[in-house]
Amino acid sequence: MDDFEVKLNKLLIGNKLKRLLLLEKERRCIDRKSLLFLGMANIAEYYWCAIQAVLKSRADELLFFASYLYDRIAYAHQLSLVDTIPKTDVGLLETGNKITLRDVEKLLKEKAKRHRECRAHNIVLCTEEFTDEHGDRVVAINPGLYPAEKARLEKEATARGTRIMDLEENPMFRGEFLQMTKAEKYPTIRWNFEWKKYIIVGVPDGITERFVYEFKTTRNRFLASFEKPVAFMQADLYGFFFRRKNKRVQIYIVKEDKIKTYEENVNTSRVKTVLNNFAKVDSGWVPPLPKPWKCNHCDFKEGCSVNQT
């Protein structure tokens, strides 16, 4: 990360970022409480639970706005469109207006070149250590490590009194670890796209000239049947916006240590249907409800008007 991007990271935080989000909504004549910035991954969750997809998008809006703003300014610098970070709020919001998808493809090709050069030096993340809500040290260990390495890390953690996390406590950690060790490696890039009143941010697990790539992990075959439509939708969204005709989806089933691979055409008609239905739910429409057991583990059930628990 160069000095420009370090300064940009320090700038786009806290109350300033919140103020910029409200200003951008005002510039676009959108009510400050209305959803403007969202992510393709959250939209794809429509196939898990449509209401959760919207509630999660509202909760994550500031994060997606930060990604949108950071990318526009950082890419403008990489493309030699700006030399310095703008000093005014309007200047920050207007930087990147001239960036096209062709420019983003140019940056992707540069990343693809660096990706090929660095493949032999990839470093696999072995552990994540943190403090839990009780103040105790906890470590999550990559389940994809060689058994001897995994046993060594477990022994070290036990010796220093650190609790070893069961990854079922936090599937996000499990997914991140397994993606590093199990997923195919392709270059990728994050960018944003306008659709109706929304600005949608997406970063595929991989992009080649021929397809977009999406990798998911799930505990067992039963859950895989519910994860598959989400993974396909996510890949379809990436393909639709990044203009790729094909998608490659892989789902890793943990209990079977097995990867199921699918290659299909991107389904653009389904993308348009889901985007329109997402917008309807965001406007108050109540869609068909998900399986009731999904509500048991939902982070948004307390604020959900149709909570089935």
Secondary structure, 3 states (H helix, E strand, C coil): CCHHHHHHHHHCCHHHHHHHHHHHHHHCCCCCCCCCEEEHHHHHHHHCCHHHHHHHHHHCHHHHHHHHHHHHHHHHHHCCCCCCCCCCHHHHHHCCCCCCHHHHHHHHHHHHHHHHHHHHHCCCCCEEEEECCCCCEEEEECCCCCHHHHHHHHHHHHHCCCEECCHHHCHHHHHHHHHHHHCCCCCCCCEEEEECCEEEEECCCEECCCEEEEEEEECCHHHHHHHHHHHHHHHHHHHHHHCCCEEEEEEEEHHHCEEEEEEEECCHHHHHHHHHHHHHHHCCCCCCCCCHHHHHCCCCHHHCCCCCC
